[in-house]
Amino acid sequence: MPPARPLIAVDGPAASGKGTVARALARHYGVAHLDTGKLYRAVGLALRLAGGDPADAVAATAAAERLDEALLGDPDLMSAMNAQSASIVSAHPGVRAALLARQRAFAEAPAGAVLDGRDIGTVIAPHAPAKLFVTAAPEVRAARRAAELARAGRAQPVEAVLADILARDARDTGRADAPLARAADADLLDTSDLTIDAAVARAIALVEARLRGH
Ligand code: C5P
């Protein structure tokens, strides 16, 4: 049997390594990659720039319905403050509904695709033949994110980064609509003790087994 279309769902909490793994998988299979967190971040940023409150479901849904593509390249998109706004807006069902079609269309590319986020394997592409749930210990994730922020000239104490990550984890796993969760058929990849190269090699091996064994 030929291998399945490489539609790969990568989910996991903040700074687990899922973005790095997803980008490497997209390169490996020669398919496009969508970082779905950027969509929620753009909605959060749109609200902040307009002086709105991310907790306002009506305003957040309106911002998601007319998503400003230019914000996807904004230097503030990836800031820690905007991550919190993204996690607040992402709990509104209207926001999730507004961003659904775009993500599903991306997943339908005939050549395959890699999407990373929180609900790819459970909601966006539950039929994906290969799913990974990437995780790591909170302290490891905080250290990685702190190093990343420092490299970007946005240094923050690691304790503050850990508190941010734990708050986001709690919000993302606790929300009613499409919470962060491991799909029943997702392979677990704990990157706590892995180098980037080892995590990528393991991810490719897991995906390859799924695509060939479908
Ligand atoms: O992946 P990233 O950390 O950039 O995502 C920012 C926030 O967007 C997450 O904390 C989460 O609340 C939200 N998100 C989501 N569903 C996704 C991707 C991201 O709710 N598929």
py3Dmol code that shows the C-alpha trace and the ligand (Angstrom):
import py3Dmol

protein = """\
ATOM      1  CA  MET A   1       0.000   0.000   0.000  1.00  0.00           C
ATOM      2  CA  PRO A   2       1.416   3.490  -0.804  1.00  0.00           C
ATOM      3  CA  PRO A   3       2.001   5.722   2.221  1.00  0.00           C
ATOM      4  CA  ALA A   4      -0.870   8.033   3.280  1.00  0.00           C
ATOM      5  CA  ARG A   5      -0.972  11.720   2.247  1.00  0.00           C
ATOM      6  CA  PRO A   6       1.362  13.479   4.719  1.00  0.00           C
ATOM      7  CA  LEU A   7      -1.248  15.442   6.622  1.00  0.00           C
ATOM      8  CA  ILE A   8       0.396  15.836  10.015  1.00  0.00           C
ATOM      9  CA  ALA A   9      -1.234  17.277  13.138  1.00  0.00           C
ATOM     10  CA  VAL A  10       1.167  18.589  15.785  1.00  0.00           C
ATOM     11  CA  ASP A  11      -0.308  19.716  19.103  1.00  0.00           C
ATOM     12  CA  GLY A  12       1.127  20.579  22.473  1.00  0.00           C
ATOM     13  CA  PRO A  13       1.573  23.275  25.099  1.00  0.00           C
ATOM     14  CA  ALA A  14       3.627  26.462  24.763  1.00  0.00           C
ATOM     15  CA  ALA A  15       7.373  26.044  24.159  1.00  0.00           C
ATOM     16  CA  SER A  16       7.150  22.252  24.003  1.00  0.00           C
ATOM     17  CA  GLY A  17       9.128  22.201  20.760  1.00  0.00           C
ATOM     18  CA  LYS A  18       6.055  21.614  18.592  1.00  0.00           C
ATOM     19  CA  GLY A  19       6.837  24.527  16.250  1.00  0.00           C
ATOM     20  CA  THR A  20      10.393  23.336  15.643  1.00  0.00           C
ATOM     21  CA  VAL A  21       9.207  19.775  15.089  1.00  0.00           C
ATOM     22  CA  ALA A  22       6.381  20.928  12.777  1.00  0.00           C
ATOM     23  CA  ARG A  23       8.735  23.046  10.639  1.00  0.00           C
ATOM     24  CA  ALA A  24      11.209  20.163  10.355  1.00  0.00           C
ATOM     25  CA  LEU A  25       8.434  17.732   9.356  1.00  0.00           C
ATOM     26  CA  ALA A  26       7.193  20.158   6.686  1.00  0.00           C
ATOM     27  CA  ARG A  27      10.724  20.395   5.281  1.00  0.00           C
ATOM     28  CA  HIS A  28      11.175  16.632   5.409  1.00  0.00           C
ATOM     29  CA  TYR A  29       7.954  15.902   3.500  1.00  0.00           C
ATOM     30  CA  GLY A  30       8.173  18.997   1.260  1.00  0.00           C
ATOM     31  CA  VAL A  31       4.754  20.316   2.322  1.00  0.00           C
ATOM     32  CA  ALA A  32       3.476  23.652   3.650  1.00  0.00           C
ATOM     33  CA  HIS A  33       3.326  24.423   7.378  1.00  0.00           C
ATOM     34  CA  LEU A  34       0.750  26.493   9.266  1.00  0.00           C
ATOM     35  CA  ASP A  35       1.513  27.783  12.758  1.00  0.00           C
ATOM     36  CA  THR A  36      -2.111  28.181  13.880  1.00  0.00           C
ATOM     37  CA  GLY A  37      -1.068  29.978  17.078  1.00  0.00           C
ATOM     38  CA  LYS A  38      -0.223  32.981  14.890  1.00  0.00           C
ATOM     39  CA  LEU A  39      -3.878  33.297  13.879  1.00  0.00           C
ATOM     40  CA  TYR A  40      -4.982  33.567  17.515  1.00  0.00           C
ATOM     41  CA  ARG A  41      -2.060  35.885  18.222  1.00  0.00           C
ATOM     42  CA  ALA A  42      -3.165  38.169  15.354  1.00  0.00           C
ATOM     43  CA  VAL A  43      -6.668  38.351  16.834  1.00  0.00           C
ATOM     44  CA  GLY A  44      -5.241  39.181  20.276  1.00  0.00           C
ATOM     45  CA  LEU A  45      -2.991  41.844  18.784  1.00  0.00           C
ATOM     46  CA  ALA A  46      -5.803  43.399  16.739  1.00  0.00           C
ATOM     47  CA  LEU A  47      -7.813  43.873  19.918  1.00  0.00           C
ATOM     48  CA  ARG A  48      -4.895  45.335  21.864  1.00  0.00           C
ATOM     49  CA  LEU A  49      -4.041  47.766  19.067  1.00  0.00           C
ATOM     50  CA  ALA A  50      -7.678  48.882  18.963  1.00  0.00           C
ATOM     51  CA  GLY A  51      -7.667  49.403  22.741  1.00  0.00           C
ATOM     52  CA  GLY A  52     -10.134  46.530  23.161  1.00  0.00           C
ATOM     53  CA  ASP A  53     -10.340  43.854  25.838  1.00  0.00           C
ATOM     54  CA  PRO A  54      -9.398  40.278  24.804  1.00  0.00           C
ATOM     55  CA  ALA A  55     -12.076  39.010  27.207  1.00  0.00           C
ATOM     56  CA  ASP A  56     -14.768  40.772  25.107  1.00  0.00           C
ATOM     57  CA  ALA A  57     -16.195  37.884  23.044  1.00  0.00           C
ATOM     58  CA  VAL A  58     -18.099  40.099  20.598  1.00  0.00           C
ATOM     59  CA  ALA A  59     -15.115  42.325  19.764  1.00  0.00           C
ATOM     60  CA  ALA A  60     -12.753  39.328  19.582  1.00  0.00           C
ATOM     61  CA  THR A  61     -15.080  37.440  17.241  1.00  0.00           C
ATOM     62  CA  ALA A  62     -15.383  40.497  14.989  1.00  0.00           C
ATOM     63  CA  ALA A  63     -11.573  40.783  14.861  1.00  0.00           C
ATOM     64  CA  ALA A  64     -11.290  37.075  13.953  1.00  0.00           C
ATOM     65  CA  GLU A  65     -13.934  37.385  11.229  1.00  0.00           C
ATOM     66  CA  ARG A  66     -11.985  40.129   9.482  1.00  0.00           C
ATOM     67  CA  LEU A  67      -8.501  38.900  10.360  1.00  0.00           C
ATOM     68  CA  ASP A  68      -5.879  41.480   9.422  1.00  0.00           C
ATOM     69  CA  GLU A  69      -3.231  39.448   7.528  1.00  0.00           C
ATOM     70  CA  ALA A  70      -0.677  42.264   7.972  1.00  0.00           C
ATOM     71  CA  LEU A  71      -0.609  41.552  11.705  1.00  0.00           C
ATOM     72  CA  LEU A  72       0.824  38.068  11.033  1.00  0.00           C
ATOM     73  CA  GLY A  73       4.164  39.803  10.354  1.00  0.00           C
ATOM     74  CA  ASP A  74       3.966  42.307  13.212  1.00  0.00           C
ATOM     75  CA  PRO A  75       7.023  42.391  15.521  1.00  0.00           C
ATOM     76  CA  ASP A  76       4.701  42.287  18.547  1.00  0.00           C
ATOM     77  CA  LEU A  77       2.943  39.119  17.392  1.00  0.00           C
ATOM     78  CA  MET A  78       5.272  36.777  19.285  1.00  0.00           C
ATOM     79  CA  SER A  79       5.653  38.853  22.485  1.00  0.00           C
ATOM     80  CA  ALA A  80       4.855  37.255  25.848  1.00  0.00           C
ATOM     81  CA  MET A  81       2.136  39.822  26.474  1.00  0.00           C
ATOM     82  CA  ASN A  82       0.473  39.022  23.187  1.00  0.00           C
ATOM     83  CA  ALA A  83       0.647  35.293  23.975  1.00  0.00           C
ATOM     84  CA  GLN A  84      -1.608  35.923  26.971  1.00  0.00           C
ATOM     85  CA  SER A  85      -4.034  37.963  24.827  1.00  0.00           C
ATOM     86  CA  ALA A  86      -4.051  35.139  22.265  1.00  0.00           C
ATOM     87  CA  SER A  87      -4.843  32.595  24.921  1.00  0.00           C
ATOM     88  CA  ILE A  88      -7.737  34.745  26.217  1.00  0.00           C
ATOM     89  CA  VAL A  89      -9.303  35.375  22.787  1.00  0.00           C
ATOM     90  CA  SER A  90      -8.858  31.732  21.811  1.00  0.00           C
ATOM     91  CA  ALA A  91     -11.338  30.618  24.482  1.00  0.00           C
ATOM     92  CA  HIS A  92     -14.244  32.402  22.718  1.00  0.00           C
ATOM     93  CA  PRO A  93     -16.180  29.902  20.562  1.00  0.00           C
ATOM     94  CA  GLY A  94     -16.914  32.676  18.007  1.00  0.00           C
ATOM     95  CA  VAL A  95     -13.191  33.282  17.505  1.00  0.00           C
ATOM     96  CA  ARG A  96     -12.496  29.574  17.009  1.00  0.00           C
ATOM     97  CA  ALA A  97     -15.404  29.247  14.572  1.00  0.00           C
ATOM     98  CA  ALA A  98     -14.183  32.228  12.545  1.00  0.00           C
ATOM     99  CA  LEU A  99     -10.713  30.696  12.135  1.00  0.00           C
ATOM    100  CA  LEU A 100     -11.888  27.149  11.409  1.00  0.00           C
ATOM    101  CA  ALA A 101     -12.457  27.223   7.627  1.00  0.00           C
ATOM    102  CA  ARG A 102      -9.035  28.721   6.884  1.00  0.00           C
ATOM    103  CA  GLN A 103      -7.279  25.982   8.880  1.00  0.00           C
ATOM    104  CA  ARG A 104      -9.393  23.172   7.400  1.00  0.00           C
ATOM    105  CA  ALA A 105      -8.729  24.440   3.860  1.00  0.00           C
ATOM    106  CA  PHE A 106      -4.985  24.459   4.585  1.00  0.00           C
ATOM    107  CA  ALA A 107      -5.204  20.852   5.795  1.00  0.00           C
ATOM    108  CA  GLU A 108      -6.912  19.754   2.584  1.00  0.00           C
ATOM    109  CA  ALA A 109      -3.917  20.525   0.302  1.00  0.00           C
ATOM    110  CA  PRO A 110      -3.588  17.460  -1.964  1.00  0.00           C
ATOM    111  CA  ALA A 111       0.169  17.257  -1.338  1.00  0.00           C
ATOM    112  CA  GLY A 112      -0.348  17.179   2.425  1.00  0.00           C
ATOM    113  CA  ALA A 113       0.379  19.740   5.129  1.00  0.00           C
ATOM    114  CA  VAL A 114       1.687  20.189   8.638  1.00  0.00           C
ATOM    115  CA  LEU A 115      -0.376  22.231  11.096  1.00  0.00           C
ATOM    116  CA  ASP A 116       0.643  22.925  14.657  1.00  0.00           C
ATOM    117  CA  GLY A 117      -1.504  24.214  17.497  1.00  0.00           C
ATOM    118  CA  ARG A 118      -3.674  22.964  20.336  1.00  0.00           C
ATOM    119  CA  ASP A 119      -6.657  21.301  18.616  1.00  0.00           C
ATOM    120  CA  ILE A 120      -5.341  20.126  15.252  1.00  0.00           C
ATOM    121  CA  GLY A 121      -5.613  16.406  15.963  1.00  0.00           C
ATOM    122  CA  THR A 122      -8.910  16.748  17.825  1.00  0.00           C
ATOM    123  CA  VAL A 123     -10.906  19.400  15.895  1.00  0.00           C
ATOM    124  CA  ILE A 124      -9.198  20.802  12.777  1.00  0.00           C
ATOM    125  CA  ALA A 125      -7.969  17.563  11.192  1.00  0.00           C
ATOM    126  CA  PRO A 126      -9.234  14.628  13.271  1.00  0.00           C
ATOM    127  CA  HIS A 127      -8.795  12.407  10.182  1.00  0.00           C
ATOM    128  CA  ALA A 128      -5.041  13.190   9.901  1.00  0.00           C
ATOM    129  CA  PRO A 129      -3.144   9.904   9.458  1.00  0.00           C
ATOM    130  CA  ALA A 130      -0.265  11.144  11.628  1.00  0.00           C
ATOM    131  CA  LYS A 131      -0.644  13.061  14.879  1.00  0.00           C
ATOM    132  CA  LEU A 132       1.939  14.068  17.437  1.00  0.00           C
ATOM    133  CA  PHE A 133       1.368  15.456  20.901  1.00  0.00           C
ATOM    134  CA  VAL A 134       4.606  17.234  21.794  1.00  0.00           C
ATOM    135  CA  THR A 135       5.255  18.061  25.410  1.00  0.00           C
ATOM    136  CA  ALA A 136       8.043  18.816  27.895  1.00  0.00           C
ATOM    137  CA  ALA A 137       8.324  19.586  31.601  1.00  0.00           C
ATOM    138  CA  PRO A 138       7.141  23.155  32.413  1.00  0.00           C
ATOM    139  CA  GLU A 139      10.584  24.153  33.768  1.00  0.00           C
ATOM    140  CA  VAL A 140      12.255  22.985  30.570  1.00  0.00           C
ATOM    141  CA  ARG A 141       9.736  24.875  28.459  1.00  0.00           C
ATOM    142  CA  ALA A 142      10.213  28.034  30.536  1.00  0.00           C
ATOM    143  CA  ALA A 143      14.011  27.851  30.188  1.00  0.00           C
ATOM    144  CA  ARG A 144      13.702  27.427  26.416  1.00  0.00           C
ATOM    145  CA  ARG A 145      11.241  30.287  26.029  1.00  0.00           C
ATOM    146  CA  ALA A 146      13.362  32.571  28.277  1.00  0.00           C
ATOM    147  CA  ALA A 147      16.425  31.861  26.101  1.00  0.00           C
ATOM    148  CA  GLU A 148      14.372  32.547  22.961  1.00  0.00           C
ATOM    149  CA  LEU A 149      13.098  35.871  24.351  1.00  0.00           C
ATOM    150  CA  ALA A 150      16.635  36.877  25.366  1.00  0.00           C
ATOM    151  CA  ARG A 151      17.906  36.150  21.849  1.00  0.00           C
ATOM    152  CA  ALA A 152      15.127  38.344  20.485  1.00  0.00           C
ATOM    153  CA  GLY A 153      16.188  41.198  22.792  1.00  0.00           C
ATOM    154  CA  ARG A 154      13.075  40.748  25.010  1.00  0.00           C
ATOM    155  CA  ALA A 155      14.734  39.148  28.054  1.00  0.00           C
ATOM    156  CA  GLN A 156      12.517  38.241  31.020  1.00  0.00           C
ATOM    157  CA  PRO A 157      13.304  36.408  34.281  1.00  0.00           C
ATOM    158  CA  VAL A 158      12.723  32.679  33.878  1.00  0.00           C
ATOM    159  CA  GLU A 159      10.291  32.709  36.856  1.00  0.00           C
ATOM    160  CA  ALA A 160       8.054  35.196  35.036  1.00  0.00           C
ATOM    161  CA  VAL A 161       8.192  33.114  31.867  1.00  0.00           C
ATOM    162  CA  LEU A 162       7.271  29.976  33.854  1.00  0.00           C
ATOM    163  CA  ALA A 163       4.306  31.772  35.461  1.00  0.00           C
ATOM    164  CA  ASP A 164       3.128  32.905  31.994  1.00  0.00           C
ATOM    165  CA  ILE A 165       3.425  29.390  30.606  1.00  0.00           C
ATOM    166  CA  LEU A 166       1.538  27.826  33.527  1.00  0.00           C
ATOM    167  CA  ALA A 167      -1.254  30.427  33.226  1.00  0.00           C
ATOM    168  CA  ARG A 168      -1.553  29.738  29.520  1.00  0.00           C
ATOM    169  CA  ASP A 169      -1.493  25.943  30.021  1.00  0.00           C
ATOM    170  CA  ALA A 170      -4.315  26.230  32.572  1.00  0.00           C
ATOM    171  CA  ARG A 171      -6.418  28.434  30.275  1.00  0.00           C
ATOM    172  CA  ASP A 172      -5.770  26.320  27.179  1.00  0.00           C
ATOM    173  CA  THR A 173      -6.544  22.978  28.842  1.00  0.00           C
ATOM    174  CA  GLY A 174      -9.434  24.299  30.933  1.00  0.00           C
ATOM    175  CA  ARG A 175     -11.554  26.009  28.260  1.00  0.00           C
ATOM    176  CA  ALA A 176     -14.795  24.369  27.166  1.00  0.00           C
ATOM    177  CA  ASP A 177     -14.366  24.770  23.407  1.00  0.00           C
ATOM    178  CA  ALA A 178     -11.551  22.773  21.736  1.00  0.00           C
ATOM    179  CA  PRO A 179      -9.244  22.586  24.778  1.00  0.00           C
ATOM    180  CA  LEU A 180      -5.603  21.619  24.468  1.00  0.00           C
ATOM    181  CA  ALA A 181      -5.772  17.812  24.534  1.00  0.00           C
ATOM    182  CA  ARG A 182      -3.949  14.796  23.188  1.00  0.00           C
ATOM    183  CA  ALA A 183      -6.052  13.002  20.577  1.00  0.00           C
ATOM    184  CA  ALA A 184      -6.614   9.339  21.427  1.00  0.00           C
ATOM    185  CA  ASP A 185      -4.591   8.329  18.352  1.00  0.00           C
ATOM    186  CA  ALA A 186      -1.743  10.852  18.764  1.00  0.00           C
ATOM    187  CA  ASP A 187       1.801   9.682  19.465  1.00  0.00           C
ATOM    188  CA  LEU A 188       3.371  11.300  22.514  1.00  0.00           C
ATOM    189  CA  LEU A 189       6.731  13.002  22.046  1.00  0.00           C
ATOM    190  CA  ASP A 190       8.282  14.266  25.290  1.00  0.00           C
ATOM    191  CA  THR A 191      11.165  16.551  24.334  1.00  0.00           C
ATOM    192  CA  SER A 192      12.321  17.337  27.919  1.00  0.00           C
ATOM    193  CA  ASP A 193      15.573  15.397  27.576  1.00  0.00           C
ATOM    194  CA  LEU A 194      16.008  15.528  23.819  1.00  0.00           C
ATOM    195  CA  THR A 195      18.194  17.767  21.679  1.00  0.00           C
ATOM    196  CA  ILE A 196      16.433  19.417  18.735  1.00  0.00           C
ATOM    197  CA  ASP A 197      18.018  16.928  16.320  1.00  0.00           C
ATOM    198  CA  ALA A 198      16.939  13.963  18.442  1.00  0.00           C
ATOM    199  CA  ALA A 199      13.377  15.310  18.785  1.00  0.00           C
ATOM    200  CA  VAL A 200      13.122  15.836  15.029  1.00  0.00           C
ATOM    201  CA  ALA A 201      14.502  12.365  14.260  1.00  0.00           C
ATOM    202  CA  ARG A 202      12.023  10.801  16.679  1.00  0.00           C
ATOM    203  CA  ALA A 203       9.140  12.832  15.192  1.00  0.00           C
ATOM    204  CA  ILE A 204      10.004  11.701  11.656  1.00  0.00           C
ATOM    205  CA  ALA A 205      10.204   8.060  12.772  1.00  0.00           C
ATOM    206  CA  LEU A 206       6.804   8.246  14.502  1.00  0.00           C
ATOM    207  CA  VAL A 207       5.144   9.975  11.523  1.00  0.00           C
ATOM    208  CA  GLU A 208       6.730   7.623   9.015  1.00  0.00           C
ATOM    209  CA  ALA A 209       5.373   4.599  10.915  1.00  0.00           C
ATOM    210  CA  ARG A 210       1.873   6.103  10.898  1.00  0.00           C
ATOM    211  CA  LEU A 211       1.918   7.063   7.207  1.00  0.00           C
ATOM    212  CA  ARG A 212       3.117   3.610   6.162  1.00  0.00           C
ATOM    213  CA  GLY A 213       0.868   1.722   8.530  1.00  0.00           C
ATOM    214  CA  HIS A 214      -2.396   3.513   7.782  1.00  0.00           C
TER     215      HIS A 214
END
"""
ligand_1 = """\
21
C5P
O 1.185 28.331 19.682
P 1.215 29.675 20.394
O 1.812 29.574 21.750
O 1.786 30.747 19.545
O -0.338 30.031 20.570
C -0.780 31.180 21.252
C -2.116 30.880 21.914
O -3.104 30.662 20.906
C -2.149 29.612 22.776
O -1.791 29.851 24.125
C -3.585 29.161 22.664
O -4.375 29.791 23.642
C -4.036 29.681 21.321
N -4.138 28.611 20.331
C -5.288 27.848 20.299
N -5.462 26.899 19.348
C -4.511 26.658 18.436
C -3.299 27.405 18.459
C -3.143 28.362 19.441
O -6.175 28.040 21.127
N -4.733 25.740 17.503
"""
view = py3Dmol.view(width=600, height=400)
view.addModel(protein, "pdb")
view.setStyle({"model": 0}, {"cartoon": {"style": "trace"}})
view.addModel(ligand_1, "xyz")
view.setStyle({"model": 1}, {"stick": {}})
view.zoomTo()
view.show()
